[in-house]
Amino acid sequence: MKIGLISQWYPPEGAFIPGNLAHGLAERGHQVRVLTTFPSYPYGRIYPGWQQRWRHRETHGGVAVRRVPSYPSHDTSAVRRALSFLSFGATSAAGGLGWLRGADVTYVYHPPPTAVAAAALLRLARRTPIVLHVQDLWPESVLQSGMAPTGLAGRFLDRNLDALMRTTYRLAAAIVVISPTMADLLVRQGADPARLRVVWNWADDQLFRPVLVTAEARAALGHRGRCTVMFAGNLGLLQGIETAIRAAAATRDWIDLVLVGSGAGEDAARRLAAELGADNVRFLGRRPPEEMAALYAAADWQLVCLRDLPALAGTIPSKLQSALACGSPVIVSASGDAGGLVRSAGVGLVAAPEDPVALAARFTEAATMPAVARAELARRARQVYLERMSLQVGVDQFEDILTKVAKGSGPA
């Protein structure tokens, strides 16, 4: 099968899902061509050693990659973000007809919705069917992030993004979502339930796995021999980091909170920690991906938190899969499927979102939990990941979906 894979985000960026999928399918004998742009996430600038140009080609382990130029941005400016998305939509559409000519099916990684432009042209010109992989709900995630304009401009954006997404859902022969709640929400937005399929995201299995605890990793976390909770990932506008900092400040005699990563909300988080005098909160900044498994092992718990927004009810943050892949018990401050999964699978503790008092209670419970009970949560975490969320499970499911869509049958 000839597969076209379109994603604005692609390795060496941290968006490993499309990269893993491309290589997983190629290893099974499929011909995979990738259409993407030049790496800039999450810095908002092109990586050192890269230069944007039109006729750029790469080959990695049987996967052919074409990169097209785009405007790089990943800050809090709605205008610059929109320009980044629109520019990739335009350049990928211009380059996609030739590069993906002959594909039996195209896979599109969403967001942003503009990534579907090239696939839409292929569908129009050559009737190539589309599989849309939805990671975030638009326009809700944009409008509720705090970045979108308000008033008349906000309503205009809402109407137009909603119309864009409804059109995109109609174009797709199959829509893959990351949780059951997200599937329900897309049906409300006009998606055909017969075209929907739930596939849990996986972690980067080569990077996230159980490893032995090392003194170097514990030193990097500043582990002081007491309960250490680690948050790893984007310190963005939707994560609700301020809730975690307030909860940590209230439990400074029990736990240390270590934040590994960076993002648009980092400066505000640092200011809040300083204002609260939360000396048990530490910021490590971004760390190389190859160090993360050791840091997961060195911490006692992993934290997953999200703001209490309807659009996030179906969101499963990638840090949850990473924690489970490493065999780490988790504390979740989120509603919807993230909290429901942890609760039903028995792999950690759950608190209501944006509730520092509730999260502080979970921090205290984590600090006082017997070691044998925490070890059982860790064992179950790894087992649940292997059975439901591993890369092999995900590639199996996508291969089945892509094959059926290419043959003209549904995603079921």
C-alpha positions as CSV (number, residue, x, y, z in Angstrom):
1,M,0.0,0.0,0.0
2,K,1.2,3.5,-0.9
3,I,0.6,5.9,2.1
4,G,0.9,9.7,2.1
5,L,1.4,11.1,5.6
6,I,0.9,14.8,6.2
7,S,1.8,16.6,9.4
8,Q,3.1,20.0,10.3
9,W,4.9,18.5,13.2
10,Y,7.5,15.7,12.6
11,P,10.8,14.5,14.0
12,P,13.3,15.7,15.0
13,E,10.5,17.6,16.7
14,G,9.0,16.0,19.8
15,A,5.8,15.1,17.8
16,F,6.7,11.4,17.6
17,I,3.3,10.0,16.8
18,P,3.5,10.7,13.0
19,G,7.1,9.7,12.9
20,N,6.6,6.4,14.7
21,L,3.6,5.6,12.6
22,A,5.5,6.3,9.3
23,H,8.4,4.0,10.3
24,G,6.1,1.4,11.8
25,L,4.1,1.1,8.5
26,A,7.3,1.2,6.4
27,E,8.7,-1.7,8.4
28,R,5.6,-3.7,7.5
29,G,6.3,-3.3,3.8
30,H,4.2,-0.2,3.0
31,Q,5.5,2.7,0.9
32,V,5.3,5.8,3.0
33,R,5.9,9.4,1.8
34,V,5.8,12.2,4.4
35,L,4.9,15.8,3.7
36,T,5.9,18.2,6.5
37,T,7.7,21.4,7.2
38,F,11.0,22.3,8.8
39,P,11.5,21.7,12.5
40,S,10.7,24.6,14.8
41,Y,8.6,23.2,17.7
42,P,8.5,24.2,20.5
43,Y,10.9,27.1,20.1
44,G,9.1,28.9,17.3
45,R,12.3,29.2,15.3
46,I,14.0,26.8,12.8
47,Y,16.4,24.4,14.5
48,P,20.1,25.1,14.1
49,G,21.6,23.4,11.1
50,W,18.4,23.6,9.1
51,Q,17.6,26.0,6.3
52,Q,14.2,26.4,4.7
53,R,14.1,25.7,1.0
54,W,11.6,24.5,-1.5
55,R,13.1,21.3,-2.9
56,H,14.2,19.5,0.3
57,R,14.1,15.7,0.4
58,E,15.2,13.2,3.0
59,T,15.1,9.4,3.4
60,H,15.0,7.7,6.7
61,G,14.8,3.9,7.0
62,G,12.5,3.5,4.0
63,V,10.4,6.6,4.7
64,A,10.7,9.4,2.1
65,V,10.2,12.9,3.5
66,R,9.6,16.2,1.8
67,R,9.8,19.4,3.8
68,V,8.1,22.6,2.5
69,P,8.8,26.1,4.0
70,S,6.4,27.7,6.5
71,Y,6.4,30.6,9.0
72,P,7.6,29.2,12.3
73,S,5.8,30.3,15.5
74,H,4.9,28.8,18.8
75,D,4.3,31.7,21.1
76,T,1.2,33.3,22.6
77,S,0.5,35.5,19.5
78,A,-2.7,34.3,17.8
79,V,-1.7,36.2,14.7
80,R,1.7,34.5,14.4
81,R,0.2,31.1,15.2
82,A,-2.4,31.5,12.5
83,L,0.3,32.6,10.0
84,S,2.3,29.5,10.8
85,F,-0.7,27.2,10.3
86,L,-1.9,29.0,7.1
87,S,1.6,29.1,5.6
88,F,2.0,25.3,6.0
89,G,-1.5,24.8,4.5
90,A,-0.5,26.8,1.5
91,T,3.0,25.3,0.9
92,S,1.9,21.7,1.6
93,A,-1.0,22.1,-0.8
94,A,1.4,23.4,-3.5
95,G,3.9,20.6,-3.0
96,G,1.6,17.8,-2.1
97,L,0.0,17.0,-5.5
98,G,3.3,15.9,-7.0
99,W,5.0,14.4,-3.9
100,L,2.0,12.3,-2.9
101,R,0.9,11.4,-6.4
102,G,-0.1,7.7,-6.6
103,A,-0.9,7.4,-2.9
104,D,-3.7,4.9,-2.1
105,V,-4.7,6.8,1.1
106,T,-3.5,9.9,2.9
107,Y,-3.1,10.2,6.7
108,V,-3.4,13.7,8.2
109,Y,-2.2,14.5,11.7
110,H,-4.4,17.2,13.2
111,P,-3.9,19.9,14.5
112,P,-3.7,22.3,12.8
113,P,-6.7,21.9,10.5
114,T,-4.8,23.5,7.7
115,A,-2.7,20.4,7.4
116,V,-5.6,18.8,5.6
117,A,-5.2,21.2,2.6
118,A,-3.0,18.9,0.5
119,A,-5.1,15.8,1.3
120,A,-8.2,17.7,0.3
121,L,-6.7,18.6,-3.1
122,L,-5.6,15.0,-3.6
123,R,-9.1,13.8,-2.8
124,L,-10.6,16.3,-5.3
125,A,-8.0,15.6,-8.1
126,R,-7.5,11.9,-7.7
127,R,-10.2,10.7,-5.2
128,T,-7.6,9.7,-2.7
129,P,-9.3,8.9,0.6
130,I,-8.3,10.6,3.8
131,V,-7.8,9.3,7.3
132,L,-7.8,12.2,9.8
133,H,-6.1,11.7,13.2
134,V,-7.6,14.2,15.6
135,Q,-5.5,15.1,18.7
136,D,-7.3,18.3,19.8
137,L,-10.8,19.7,19.3
138,W,-11.0,22.8,17.2
139,P,-12.3,25.5,17.5
140,E,-12.9,24.8,21.2
141,S,-9.2,24.3,22.2
142,V,-8.3,27.6,20.5
143,L,-11.1,29.7,21.8
144,Q,-10.7,28.4,25.4
145,S,-6.9,28.7,25.5
146,G,-7.0,32.5,26.1
147,M,-5.1,33.2,22.9
148,A,-8.2,33.9,20.7
149,P,-9.7,37.4,20.3
150,T,-12.9,38.2,22.1
151,G,-16.1,40.0,21.0
152,L,-17.0,40.3,17.4
153,A,-13.6,39.0,16.2
154,G,-13.9,36.0,18.5
155,R,-17.4,35.1,17.2
156,F,-16.2,35.5,13.6
157,L,-13.3,33.1,14.4
158,D,-15.6,30.6,16.1
159,R,-18.0,30.5,13.2
160,N,-15.4,30.1,10.6
161,L,-13.3,27.5,12.4
162,D,-16.4,25.5,13.2
163,A,-17.4,25.6,9.5
164,L,-13.8,24.5,8.5
165,M,-13.9,21.6,10.9
166,R,-17.3,20.4,9.8
167,T,-16.1,20.4,6.2
168,T,-12.9,18.6,7.2
169,Y,-14.9,15.9,9.0
170,R,-17.1,15.4,5.9
171,L,-14.0,15.0,3.7
172,A,-12.5,12.2,5.8
173,A,-13.3,8.6,5.0
174,A,-12.2,7.8,8.6
175,I,-11.6,9.9,11.7
176,V,-9.4,8.5,14.4
177,V,-9.6,10.1,17.8
178,I,-7.6,9.6,21.0
179,S,-10.5,8.9,23.5
180,P,-14.1,7.9,23.7
181,T,-15.3,11.4,24.9
182,M,-13.6,13.0,22.0
183,A,-15.5,10.7,19.6
184,D,-18.8,11.8,21.3
185,L,-17.8,15.5,21.0
186,L,-17.0,15.1,17.3
187,V,-20.4,13.5,16.6
188,R,-22.0,16.6,18.1
189,Q,-19.9,18.7,15.7
190,G,-21.3,16.8,12.7
191,A,-18.9,13.9,12.3
192,D,-20.4,10.7,11.0
193,P,-20.2,8.1,13.9
194,A,-19.8,5.3,11.4
195,R,-16.5,6.8,10.3
196,L,-15.1,7.2,13.9
197,R,-12.5,5.0,15.5
198,V,-10.8,5.4,18.9
199,V,-7.0,4.6,19.0
200,W,-5.2,5.5,22.2
201,N,-2.0,7.4,21.6
202,W,1.3,5.7,22.4
203,A,4.6,6.9,23.8
204,D,7.9,6.8,22.1
205,D,8.7,3.2,23.1
206,Q,12.4,3.6,22.4
207,L,12.7,6.5,24.8
208,F,10.1,5.7,27.5
209,R,10.5,2.4,29.2
210,P,11.3,1.1,32.7
211,V,15.0,1.8,33.7
212,L,16.9,1.5,36.9
213,V,17.1,4.5,39.3
214,T,20.4,6.2,39.1
215,A,22.1,8.6,41.5
216,E,22.7,11.0,38.6
217,A,19.0,11.2,37.8
218,R,18.0,11.7,41.4
219,A,20.6,14.5,41.7
220,A,19.2,16.1,38.5
221,L,15.8,16.2,40.1
222,G,17.2,17.5,43.3
223,H,15.6,14.5,45.1
224,R,15.9,15.1,48.9
225,G,14.8,11.6,50.0
226,R,11.1,12.5,50.3
227,C,8.2,12.2,48.0
228,T,9.0,13.8,44.6
229,V,6.3,14.5,42.1
230,M,7.4,15.3,38.5
231,F,5.5,17.1,35.8
232,A,7.1,16.6,32.4
233,G,6.0,18.3,29.2
234,N,4.6,21.5,27.9
235,L,4.1,24.3,30.4
236,G,1.4,25.8,28.3
237,L,-1.8,27.7,28.7
238,L,-4.1,24.6,29.0
239,Q,-2.1,22.6,31.5
240,G,-3.3,24.3,34.7
241,I,0.2,24.4,36.1
242,E,-0.8,27.1,38.6
243,T,-3.1,24.5,40.3
244,A,-0.1,22.2,40.8
245,I,2.0,25.0,42.2
246,R,-0.7,26.1,44.7
247,A,-1.2,22.5,45.8
248,A,2.6,22.0,46.2
249,A,2.9,25.2,48.2
250,A,0.2,23.9,50.5
251,T,2.0,20.6,51.0
252,R,5.6,21.8,51.2
253,D,6.2,19.7,54.3
254,W,5.3,16.5,52.3
255,I,6.3,16.7,48.7
256,D,8.7,18.3,46.2
257,L,7.3,19.2,42.8
258,V,9.7,19.2,39.9
259,L,8.6,20.8,36.5
260,V,10.5,19.5,33.5
261,G,9.8,21.3,30.3
262,S,9.0,24.8,29.0
263,G,6.2,26.6,27.3
264,A,4.1,29.7,27.1
265,G,3.0,29.5,30.7
266,E,6.4,29.0,32.2
267,D,7.1,32.6,33.2
268,A,3.8,33.0,34.9
269,A,4.4,29.7,36.7
270,R,7.8,30.8,38.0
271,R,6.3,34.1,39.2
272,L,3.5,32.3,41.1
273,A,5.9,29.9,42.8
274,A,8.0,32.9,43.9
275,E,5.0,34.8,45.2
276,L,3.8,31.8,47.2
277,G,7.3,31.1,48.6
278,A,7.0,27.6,47.3
279,D,10.6,26.5,47.8
280,N,9.6,22.9,47.2
281,V,8.8,23.7,43.5
282,R,11.7,23.4,41.1
283,F,12.0,24.2,37.4
284,L,14.4,22.1,35.4
285,G,13.6,23.4,31.9
286,R,13.7,21.2,28.9
287,R,15.8,18.1,29.0
288,P,17.1,15.9,26.2
289,P,14.6,13.1,25.3
290,E,17.1,10.4,26.0
291,E,17.3,11.5,29.6
292,M,13.6,11.4,30.3
293,A,13.3,7.7,31.2
294,A,15.9,8.0,33.9
295,L,14.1,11.1,35.3
296,Y,10.8,9.3,35.3
297,A,12.5,6.4,37.3
298,A,14.1,8.9,39.8
299,A,10.7,10.5,40.6
300,D,8.2,8.8,42.9
301,W,5.1,10.0,41.0
302,Q,4.2,11.6,37.7
303,L,1.7,14.5,37.5
304,V,-0.8,15.1,34.7
305,C,-3.0,18.2,34.9
306,L,-5.4,20.1,32.7
307,R,-7.6,23.0,33.0
308,D,-11.3,22.4,33.6
309,L,-12.6,23.1,30.0
310,P,-15.2,21.2,28.1
311,A,-12.9,20.9,25.1
312,L,-10.4,19.1,27.2
313,A,-12.7,16.4,28.5
314,G,-11.6,14.0,25.7
315,T,-7.9,15.0,25.9
316,I,-5.3,12.4,27.0
317,P,-2.0,14.3,27.5
318,S,0.9,12.4,26.0
319,K,2.7,12.6,29.3
320,L,0.2,10.1,30.7
321,Q,1.2,7.5,28.1
322,S,4.9,8.3,28.8
323,A,4.4,7.7,32.5
324,L,2.6,4.4,32.0
325,A,5.2,3.2,29.5
326,C,7.9,3.9,32.1
327,G,5.9,2.0,34.8
328,S,5.4,5.2,36.9
329,P,2.3,5.7,39.1
330,V,0.4,9.0,38.2
331,I,-1.5,11.7,39.9
332,V,-4.1,13.2,37.6
333,S,-5.7,16.6,38.1
334,A,-8.2,16.4,35.2
335,S,-11.7,15.5,34.4
336,G,-13.0,13.4,31.5
337,D,-11.1,10.5,29.9
338,A,-7.7,11.2,31.5
339,G,-9.0,10.9,35.0
340,G,-11.4,8.2,34.1
341,L,-8.7,6.0,32.6
342,V,-6.4,6.3,35.6
343,R,-9.3,5.6,38.0
344,S,-10.6,2.6,36.1
345,A,-7.2,1.1,35.3
346,G,-6.0,1.5,38.9
347,V,-2.7,3.2,38.0
348,G,-2.7,6.3,40.3
349,L,-4.7,9.0,42.1
350,V,-7.2,11.4,40.7
351,A,-8.2,14.9,41.8
352,A,-10.7,17.4,40.3
353,P,-9.2,19.8,37.8
354,E,-8.3,23.4,38.9
355,D,-8.9,22.5,42.5
356,P,-5.7,23.1,44.5
357,V,-7.2,21.8,47.7
358,A,-8.2,18.5,46.1
359,L,-4.8,18.1,44.5
360,A,-3.0,18.9,47.7
361,A,-4.9,16.1,49.4
362,R,-3.7,13.7,46.6
363,F,-0.2,14.9,47.1
364,T,-0.4,14.1,50.8
365,E,-1.9,10.7,50.0
366,A,0.9,10.0,47.6
367,A,3.5,11.0,50.2
368,T,2.1,8.7,52.9
369,M,1.3,5.7,50.7
370,P,3.2,2.5,51.7
371,A,5.9,1.5,49.3
372,V,4.3,-1.8,48.4
373,A,1.1,-0.1,47.4
374,R,2.9,2.4,45.2
375,A,4.9,-0.5,43.6
376,E,1.7,-2.3,42.7
377,L,0.4,0.9,40.9
378,A,3.7,1.1,39.0
379,R,3.4,-2.6,37.9
380,R,-0.2,-2.0,36.7
381,A,0.9,1.1,34.9
382,R,3.3,-0.8,32.7
383,Q,0.9,-3.6,32.1
384,V,-1.9,-1.3,31.0
385,Y,0.4,0.5,28.6
386,L,1.6,-2.7,27.0
387,E,-2.0,-4.1,26.6
388,R,-3.7,-0.9,25.4
389,M,-1.4,1.8,24.3
390,S,2.0,0.5,22.9
391,L,3.4,1.4,19.5
392,Q,2.8,-2.1,18.2
393,V,-0.9,-1.9,19.3
394,G,-1.3,1.5,17.6
395,V,0.4,0.5,14.3
396,D,-1.8,-2.6,14.2
397,Q,-4.9,-0.5,14.5
398,F,-3.8,2.1,12.0
399,E,-2.7,-0.4,9.4
400,D,-6.1,-2.0,9.6
401,I,-7.9,1.4,9.2
402,L,-5.7,2.6,6.4
403,T,-6.1,-0.7,4.5
404,K,-9.8,-0.7,4.8
405,V,-10.1,2.9,3.7
406,A,-7.8,2.4,0.7
407,K,-10.0,-0.5,-0.3
408,G,-13.2,1.6,0.0
409,S,-14.6,0.1,3.2
410,G,-15.2,1.8,6.5
411,P,-13.0,2.2,9.6
412,A,-14.8,-0.3,11.7
